[in-house]
Amino acid sequence: MDKVLVILPDDNKGKYIAKGYSNAFKDLSYFVIEKKIYDLNIDEIQKISPHLIFCYWSSSMNKVELTNFLHNISEGSKIIYLAEAKGEIPDELIKKENSFTYYFEGGKAKNKLLPAINIKDYKTKFKQYKYGITFAGNPACIEREKILSDLIMRYGNINIFCRSYDFYKSADEIESLKLLTGRFLDLYRASYRGYVETTKELAQIYISSKINLDLPSPNKLEMNYRCLEITASGGFLIAPKHKNIEKRFELGKEIEIYNNSVDLNDKIEFYLRNLNIAQLISAKGRKNTASNYSYIDRVKKIIKEIYGKDISN
């Protein structure tokens, strides 16, 4: 039985993704060893002698320490790197003959690996609507701050879930840029709902929100992973117009998109008045995500590239 070492990053997103691949390797009958990045030990790993090492290259990693570790790993192990975008992984690692590199964004076609999600982790039942308009993610960039400020002025009450540091940074930037002042700035500060620790909690937030927003990310080439989390949960998603998301979902039937802030507000108002339509769209969106974004399919592609053969369940 082939052995796979899966390196777990520190941040939640990276950990979810690495765990997803870990479970897919297990489902395909590999023997999997999971190690947190700060628990890696050269001597121990050499004794285990894994055939494959899977490393999701997260922005939170100690890159110097990880690079040194991977440099000293036996050439007998094939190393699989996965990163958000081309350029994040040091050239000295990806140029080695035993490395196989994949990106969500950029790179050549053979290096492209679409995001995946474990639909079971986000399985939840709709109970009742608890939130109106929800954004779960880092709000601290000017593109997002402008949209969130506009929503506060129009609706007076939204729900933002993120790390406290990121939220209060965004609030300070909004105040500094005078995007909101006085009562509206107070409403923005009151929109903070805390940080979500688990996928179960996140899924419950998404499905109990009338509208879930994805907001623009600077220089984003691929659709945001948040879109998969929302649709996997059965939540209704409105996302920025993007050529890649248009390839992944049927617009107006599985998700909704917006072109600009005026279009976004028009669609928010329409779906708040027509929640039954939003529910039909979210149900179809979840079905699409479950059918086309599994970790097992992604692992099969990787194994075929490494060994030149297909594997079945």
One Martini backbone bead per residue (centre of mass of N, CA, C, O) as a GRO file, in nm:
protein
  313
    1MET     BB    1   0.094   0.038   0.026
    2ASP     BB    2   0.077   0.356  -0.028
    3LYS     BB    3   0.238   0.645   0.099
    4VAL     BB    4   0.105   0.951   0.256
    5LEU     BB    5   0.205   1.283   0.304
    6VAL     BB    6   0.027   1.534   0.491
    7ILE     BB    7   0.047   1.879   0.499
    8LEU     BB    8  -0.056   2.099   0.756
    9PRO     BB    9  -0.168   2.391   0.789
   10ASP     BB   10  -0.270   2.662   0.994
   11ASP     BB   11  -0.494   2.748   0.830
   12ASN     BB   12  -0.819   2.678   0.766
   13LYS     BB   13  -0.826   2.659   0.462
   14GLY     BB   14  -0.572   2.481   0.424
   15LYS     BB   15  -0.674   2.252   0.607
   16TYR     BB   16  -0.928   2.173   0.450
   17ILE     BB   17  -0.784   2.101   0.186
   18ALA     BB   18  -0.582   1.892   0.293
   19LYS     BB   19  -0.803   1.708   0.418
   20GLY     BB   20  -0.948   1.644   0.156
   21TYR     BB   21  -0.708   1.495   0.026
   22SER     BB   22  -0.663   1.291   0.247
   23ASN     BB   23  -0.943   1.149   0.223
   24ALA     BB   24  -0.910   1.069  -0.076
   25PHE     BB   25  -0.670   0.882  -0.040
   26LYS     BB   26  -0.817   0.691   0.153
   27ASP     BB   27  -1.052   0.615  -0.045
   28LEU     BB   28  -0.802   0.502  -0.245
   29SER     BB   29  -0.608   0.320  -0.046
   30TYR     BB   30  -0.425   0.495   0.119
   31PHE     BB   31  -0.160   0.566   0.332
   32VAL     BB   32  -0.206   0.815   0.584
   33ILE     BB   33  -0.003   1.099   0.686
   34GLU     BB   34  -0.042   1.348   0.930
   35LYS     BB   35   0.118   1.683   0.938
   36LYS     BB   36   0.213   1.938   1.095
   37ILE     BB   37   0.433   2.176   1.014
   38TYR     BB   38   0.563   2.186   1.323
   39ASP     BB   39   0.603   1.841   1.318
   40LEU     BB   40   0.839   1.817   1.141
   41ASN     BB   41   1.067   1.529   1.078
   42ILE     BB   42   1.316   1.401   0.910
   43ASP     BB   43   1.373   1.125   1.046
   44GLU     BB   44   1.079   1.029   1.060
   45ILE     BB   45   1.014   1.049   0.753
   46GLN     BB   46   1.239   0.858   0.656
   47LYS     BB   47   1.117   0.609   0.797
   48ILE     BB   48   0.844   0.614   0.651
   49SER     BB   49   0.874   0.657   0.345
   50PRO     BB   50   0.713   0.820   0.136
   51HIS     BB   51   0.582   0.828  -0.183
   52LEU     BB   52   0.402   1.078  -0.094
   53ILE     BB   53   0.378   1.445  -0.098
   54PHE     BB   54   0.146   1.676   0.042
   55CYS     BB   55   0.134   2.041  -0.044
   56TYR     BB   56  -0.021   2.317   0.080
   57TRP     BB   57   0.045   2.651  -0.019
   58SER     BB   58   0.041   2.866   0.233
   59SER     BB   59   0.060   3.195   0.351
   60SER     BB   60   0.115   3.092   0.667
   61MET     BB   61   0.378   2.978   0.617
   62ASN     BB   62   0.701   2.864   0.686
   63LYS     BB   63   0.893   2.879   0.415
   64VAL     BB   64   1.180   2.824   0.506
   65GLU     BB   65   1.131   2.568   0.673
   66LEU     BB   66   0.987   2.405   0.447
   67THR     BB   67   1.208   2.416   0.234
   68ASN     BB   68   1.424   2.271   0.400
   69PHE     BB   69   1.270   2.011   0.437
   70LEU     BB   70   1.221   1.940   0.129
   71HIS     BB   71   1.527   1.931   0.055
   72ASN     BB   72   1.582   1.672   0.266
   73ILE     BB   73   1.422   1.490   0.109
   74SER     BB   74   1.390   1.218  -0.042
   75GLU     BB   75   1.393   1.127  -0.380
   76GLY     BB   76   1.176   0.889  -0.339
   77SER     BB   77   0.980   1.125  -0.320
   78LYS     BB   78   0.683   1.253  -0.423
   79ILE     BB   79   0.590   1.597  -0.487
   80ILE     BB   80   0.294   1.778  -0.402
   81TYR     BB   81   0.183   2.088  -0.527
   82LEU     BB   82  -0.041   2.343  -0.388
   83ALA     BB   83  -0.177   2.653  -0.524
   84GLU     BB   84  -0.330   2.937  -0.599
   85ALA     BB   85  -0.063   3.057  -0.752
   86LYS     BB   86   0.164   3.145  -0.953
   87GLY     BB   87   0.474   3.199  -0.755
   88GLU     BB   88   0.451   3.081  -0.451
   89ILE     BB   89   0.661   2.872  -0.525
   90PRO     BB   90   0.968   2.784  -0.515
   91ASP     BB   91   1.178   2.709  -0.771
   92GLU     BB   92   1.371   2.505  -0.619
   93LEU     BB   93   1.130   2.295  -0.592
   94ILE     BB   94   0.978   2.270  -0.881
   95LYS     BB   95   1.251   2.177  -1.042
   96LYS     BB   96   1.232   1.913  -0.938
   97GLU     BB   97   1.181   1.590  -1.053
   98ASN     BB   98   0.983   1.507  -0.791
   99SER     BB   99   0.781   1.732  -0.890
  100PHE     BB  100   0.426   1.847  -0.855
  101THR     BB  101   0.237   2.116  -0.999
  102TYR     BB  102  -0.044   2.316  -0.871
  103TYR     BB  103  -0.318   2.538  -0.973
  104PHE     BB  104  -0.588   2.761  -0.963
  105GLU     BB  105  -0.391   2.982  -1.088
  106GLY     BB  106  -0.255   2.969  -1.359
  107GLY     BB  107  -0.061   2.839  -1.570
  108LYS     BB  108  -0.078   2.555  -1.716
  109ALA     BB  109  -0.302   2.323  -1.799
  110LYS     BB  110  -0.155   2.084  -1.639
  111ASN     BB  111  -0.157   2.276  -1.362
  112LYS     BB  112  -0.458   2.257  -1.343
  113LEU     BB  113  -0.669   2.282  -1.035
  114LEU     BB  114  -0.955   2.263  -0.929
  115PRO     BB  115  -1.146   2.320  -0.696
  116ALA     BB  116  -1.243   2.155  -0.386
  117ILE     BB  117  -1.501   1.958  -0.204
  118ASN     BB  118  -1.661   1.842   0.092
  119ILE     BB  119  -1.990   1.799   0.108
  120LYS     BB  120  -2.021   1.666   0.395
  121ASP     BB  121  -1.910   1.912   0.567
  122TYR     BB  122  -2.184   2.093   0.454
  123LYS     BB  123  -2.405   1.939   0.582
  124THR     BB  124  -2.738   2.081   0.605
  125LYS     BB  125  -3.024   2.222   0.757
  126PHE     BB  126  -3.304   2.393   0.716
  127LYS     BB  127  -3.479   2.611   0.943
  128GLN     BB  128  -3.402   2.931   0.933
  129TYR     BB  129  -3.390   3.260   0.912
  130LYS     BB  130  -3.119   3.476   1.051
  131TYR     BB  131  -3.019   3.620   0.789
  132GLY     BB  132  -2.964   3.830   0.538
  133ILE     BB  133  -2.681   3.976   0.472
  134THR     BB  134  -2.375   3.794   0.378
  135PHE     BB  135  -2.022   3.804   0.488
  136ALA     BB  136  -1.745   3.564   0.453
  137GLY     BB  137  -1.457   3.749   0.519
  138ASN     BB  138  -1.220   3.965   0.412
  139PRO     BB  139  -1.280   4.327   0.413
  140ALA     BB  140  -0.963   4.443   0.378
  141CYS     BB  141  -1.050   4.610   0.097
  142ILE     BB  142  -1.148   4.851  -0.112
  143GLU     BB  143  -1.356   4.695  -0.283
  144ARG     BB  144  -1.517   4.589  -0.034
  145GLU     BB  145  -1.564   4.849   0.129
  146LYS     BB  146  -1.747   4.989  -0.078
  147ILE     BB  147  -1.975   4.781  -0.084
  148LEU     BB  148  -2.037   4.766   0.222
  149SER     BB  149  -2.104   5.065   0.252
  150ASP     BB  150  -2.343   5.067   0.057
  151LEU     BB  151  -2.512   4.858   0.213
  152ILE     BB  152  -2.542   5.019   0.473
  153MET     BB  153  -2.692   5.264   0.342
  154ARG     BB  154  -2.935   5.084   0.232
  155TYR     BB  155  -2.986   4.859   0.490
  156GLY     BB  156  -2.819   4.894   0.785
  157ASN     BB  157  -2.793   4.558   0.770
  158ILE     BB  158  -2.530   4.331   0.826
  159ASN     BB  159  -2.308   4.032   0.786
  160ILE     BB  160  -1.986   3.974   0.945
  161PHE     BB  161  -1.735   3.718   0.893
  162CYS     BB  162  -1.431   3.727   1.091
  163ARG     BB  163  -1.157   3.848   1.184
  164SER     BB  164  -1.106   4.100   1.398
  165TYR     BB  165  -0.865   4.235   1.267
  166ASP     BB  166  -0.994   4.269   0.981
  167PHE     BB  167  -1.240   4.431   1.062
  168TYR     BB  168  -1.100   4.678   1.210
  169LYS     BB  169  -0.936   4.757   0.969
  170SER     BB  170  -1.176   4.825   0.785
  171ALA     BB  171  -1.304   5.040   0.967
  172ASP     BB  172  -1.060   5.232   0.962
  173GLU     BB  173  -1.053   5.270   0.653
  174ILE     BB  174  -1.340   5.380   0.619
  175GLU     BB  175  -1.293   5.627   0.797
  176SER     BB  176  -1.043   5.746   0.648
  177LEU     BB  177  -1.209   5.753   0.357
  178LYS     BB  178  -1.513   5.833   0.410
  179LEU     BB  179  -1.737   5.612   0.344
  180LEU     BB  180  -1.809   5.646   0.652
  181THR     BB  181  -2.028   5.811   0.890
  182GLY     BB  182  -2.135   5.803   1.188
  183ARG     BB  183  -2.404   5.609   1.188
  184PHE     BB  184  -2.288   5.423   0.961
  185LEU     BB  185  -2.032   5.342   1.110
  186ASP     BB  186  -2.178   5.211   1.346
  187LEU     BB  187  -2.323   4.996   1.174
  188TYR     BB  188  -2.072   4.857   1.078
  189ARG     BB  189  -1.958   4.776   1.357
  190ALA     BB  190  -2.236   4.611   1.419
  191SER     BB  191  -2.186   4.378   1.183
  192TYR     BB  192  -2.024   4.207   1.365
  193ARG     BB  193  -2.014   3.826   1.425
  194GLY     BB  194  -1.740   3.697   1.395
  195TYR     BB  195  -1.570   3.385   1.419
  196VAL     BB  196  -1.531   3.090   1.226
  197GLU     BB  197  -1.423   2.756   1.293
  198THR     BB  198  -1.635   2.574   1.134
  199THR     BB  199  -1.806   2.419   0.883
  200LYS     BB  200  -2.072   2.383   1.031
  201GLU     BB  201  -2.112   2.680   1.103
  202LEU     BB  202  -2.089   2.793   0.818
  203ALA     BB  203  -2.322   2.636   0.688
  204GLN     BB  204  -2.544   2.757   0.874
  205ILE     BB  205  -2.508   3.046   0.781
  206TYR     BB  206  -2.559   3.012   0.476
  207ILE     BB  207  -2.851   2.873   0.495
  208SER     BB  208  -2.957   3.125   0.699
  209SER     BB  209  -2.919   3.307   0.450
  210LYS     BB  210  -3.062   3.488   0.208
  211ILE     BB  211  -2.771   3.628   0.142
  212ASN     BB  212  -2.468   3.554  -0.031
  213LEU     BB  213  -2.144   3.696  -0.057
  214ASP     BB  214  -1.926   3.779  -0.309
  215LEU     BB  215  -1.616   3.948  -0.336
  216PRO     BB  216  -1.378   4.116  -0.461
  217SER     BB  217  -1.049   4.026  -0.585
  218PRO     BB  218  -0.742   4.098  -0.630
  219ASN     BB  219  -0.622   3.932  -0.903
  220LYS     BB  220  -0.851   3.729  -0.971
  221LEU     BB  221  -0.879   3.430  -1.175
  222GLU     BB  222  -1.047   3.264  -0.984
  223MET     BB  223  -1.271   3.138  -0.812
  224ASN     BB  224  -1.387   3.141  -0.511
  225TYR     BB  225  -1.404   2.916  -0.253
  226ARG     BB  226  -1.663   3.034  -0.125
  227CYS     BB  227  -1.859   2.936  -0.347
  228LEU     BB  228  -1.845   2.637  -0.263
  229GLU     BB  229  -1.935   2.668   0.031
  230ILE     BB  230  -2.212   2.786  -0.024
  231THR     BB  231  -2.326   2.566  -0.220
  232ALA     BB  232  -2.271   2.319  -0.034
  233SER     BB  233  -2.479   2.439   0.192
  234GLY     BB  234  -2.734   2.578   0.034
  235GLY     BB  235  -2.670   2.857  -0.047
  236PHE     BB  236  -2.718   3.179  -0.157
  237LEU     BB  237  -2.551   3.322  -0.449
  238ILE     BB  238  -2.362   3.632  -0.497
  239ALA     BB  239  -2.141   3.715  -0.763
  240PRO     BB  240  -1.899   3.815  -0.941
  241LYS     BB  241  -1.813   3.870  -1.244
  242HIS     BB  242  -1.677   3.571  -1.412
  243LYS     BB  243  -1.553   3.356  -1.638
  244ASN     BB  244  -1.518   3.104  -1.446
  245ILE     BB  245  -1.797   3.098  -1.307
  246GLU     BB  246  -1.953   3.070  -1.580
  247LYS     BB  247  -1.834   2.775  -1.629
  248ARG     BB  248  -1.942   2.635  -1.350
  249PHE     BB  249  -2.221   2.798  -1.371
  250GLU     BB  250  -2.561   2.858  -1.393
  251LEU     BB  251  -2.704   3.143  -1.456
  252GLY     BB  252  -2.997   3.185  -1.258
  253LYS     BB  253  -2.993   2.856  -1.153
  254GLU     BB  254  -2.727   2.825  -0.936
  255ILE     BB  255  -2.656   3.129  -0.960
  256GLU     BB  256  -2.552   3.468  -0.898
  257ILE     BB  257  -2.471   3.780  -1.061
  258TYR     BB  258  -2.255   4.079  -1.085
  259ASN     BB  259  -2.130   4.389  -1.234
  260ASN     BB  260  -2.225   4.596  -1.004
  261SER     BB  261  -2.360   4.781  -0.756
  262VAL     BB  262  -2.633   4.824  -0.893
  263ASP     BB  263  -2.684   4.528  -0.968
  264LEU     BB  264  -2.664   4.417  -0.685
  265ASN     BB  265  -2.905   4.573  -0.561
  266ASP     BB  266  -3.119   4.466  -0.750
  267LYS     BB  267  -3.079   4.162  -0.669
  268ILE     BB  268  -3.128   4.179  -0.373
  269GLU     BB  269  -3.418   4.292  -0.388
  270PHE     BB  270  -3.538   4.062  -0.552
  271TYR     BB  271  -3.462   3.816  -0.356
  272LEU     BB  272  -3.601   3.927  -0.101
  273ARG     BB  273  -3.888   3.903  -0.255
  274ASN     BB  274  -3.772   3.596  -0.378
  275LEU     BB  275  -3.700   3.329  -0.196
  276ASN     BB  276  -3.799   3.089  -0.369
  277ILE     BB  277  -3.594   3.131  -0.597
  278ALA     BB  278  -3.337   3.113  -0.428
  279GLN     BB  279  -3.388   2.816  -0.336
  280LEU     BB  280  -3.376   2.685  -0.616
  281ILE     BB  281  -3.089   2.776  -0.686
  282SER     BB  282  -2.938   2.652  -0.440
  283ALA     BB  283  -3.009   2.354  -0.502
  284LYS     BB  284  -2.861   2.345  -0.780
  285GLY     BB  285  -2.583   2.436  -0.676
  286ARG     BB  286  -2.532   2.192  -0.493
  287LYS     BB  287  -2.545   1.974  -0.711
  288ASN     BB  288  -2.306   2.073  -0.878
  289THR     BB  289  -2.089   2.057  -0.657
  290ALA     BB  290  -2.122   1.751  -0.593
  291SER     BB  291  -2.056   1.655  -0.900
  292ASN     BB  292  -1.772   1.859  -0.972
  293TYR     BB  293  -1.605   1.892  -0.658
  294SER     BB  294  -1.412   1.648  -0.598
  295TYR     BB  295  -1.128   1.511  -0.456
  296ILE     BB  296  -1.110   1.244  -0.605
  297ASP     BB  297  -1.084   1.360  -0.891
  298ARG     BB  298  -0.820   1.515  -0.833
  299VAL     BB  299  -0.644   1.271  -0.750
  300LYS     BB  300  -0.668   1.114  -1.013
  301LYS     BB  301  -0.517   1.321  -1.183
  302ILE     BB  302  -0.249   1.312  -1.032
  303ILE     BB  303  -0.189   1.007  -1.061
  304LYS     BB  304  -0.187   1.003  -1.369
  305GLU     BB  305   0.057   1.196  -1.397
  306ILE     BB  306   0.265   1.034  -1.230
  307TYR     BB  307   0.189   0.716  -1.346
  308GLY     BB  308   0.007   0.686  -1.615
  309LYS     BB  309  -0.274   0.611  -1.460
  310ASP     BB  310  -0.566   0.484  -1.379
  311ILE     BB  311  -0.811   0.506  -1.114
  312SER     BB  312  -1.025   0.346  -0.895
  313ASN     BB  313  -1.254   0.273  -0.636
   0.00000   0.00000   0.00000
